[in-house]
Amino acid sequence: MPELVDGVGFILGIGRFMSEARALTNFAGNAVATVLIGTWTKEFDRARAARVLSGDAPFDEATLLDESPAERPRESVPA
């Protein structure tokens, strides 16, 4: 019985490592696909990407909106 416990622990350790490796591979694949599709559709801004990756233009989630400020719906103010 003790031999089985060692084997199960070994398999669980490998499973955790493989899970991390799958997550990293998935992230890298998604990043590459995003750049490729953006390049093909001519929507990838290489200069901006270089500024963001060098730290000159920090990432700002607010700039991810598709709408201009004039197109945003007004928030209703409770009376």
TORTOR-84267 format. One line per 2 residues: number of its first residue (from 1); their letters; for each residue x, y, z of C-alpha. Coordinates in steps of 0.05 Angstrom, whole numbers. Layout:
<pts>
NUM> A> X Y Z  ... $
</pts>
This chain:
<pts>
1> MP> 0 0 0  55 52 15 $
3> EL> 84 42 -55  18 64 -85 $
5> VD> 17 129 -45  85 149 -72 $
7> GV> 62 136 -144  -1 176 -135 $
9> GF> 38 235 -107  86 231 -166 $
11> IL> 29 231 -216  -6 290 -182 $
13> GI> 59 330 -183  68 317 -257 $
15> GR> -5 335 -270  3 402 -235 $
17> FM> 66 418 -275  32 398 -340 $
19> SE> -28 443 -323  18 503 -316 $
21> AR> 53 485 -381  -14 480 -418 $
23> AL> -35 548 -391  30 581 -413 $
25> TN> 26 549 -482  -47 572 -490 $
27> FA> -28 643 -470  30 646 -519 $
29> GN> -12 617 -575  -67 668 -564 $
31> AV> -16 725 -563  15 702 -629 $
33> AT> -53 692 -662  -75 762 -640 $
35> VL> -14 794 -671  -20 754 -735 $
37> IG> -94 769 -746  -83 842 -728 $
39> TW> -27 845 -779  -68 811 -834 $
41> TK> -127 858 -823  -79 918 -819 $
43> EF> -104 937 -750  -40 922 -711 $
45> DR> -3 985 -693  71 964 -689 $
47> AR> 94 1031 -663  44 1030 -606 $
49> AA> 61 958 -590  135 976 -586 $
51> RV> 119 1035 -539  76 991 -494 $
53> LS> 127 934 -492  184 982 -477 $
55> GD> 144 1013 -420  139 1082 -452 $
57> AP> 63 1077 -459  34 1037 -401 $
59> FD> -25 992 -414  -92 1026 -402 $
61> EA> -154 983 -403  -198 1044 -416 $
63> TL> -168 1050 -486  -196 982 -506 $
65> LD> -266 1010 -517  -292 1010 -589 $
67> ES> -333 1072 -578  -310 1144 -579 $
69> PA> -329 1186 -518  -384 1220 -558 $
71> ER> -416 1152 -575  -418 1125 -504 $
73> PR> -487 1120 -474  -500 1168 -418 $
75> ES> -506 1139 -349  -573 1152 -318 $
77> VP> -569 1191 -254  -617 1167 -200 $
79> A> -666 1220 -180 $
</pts>
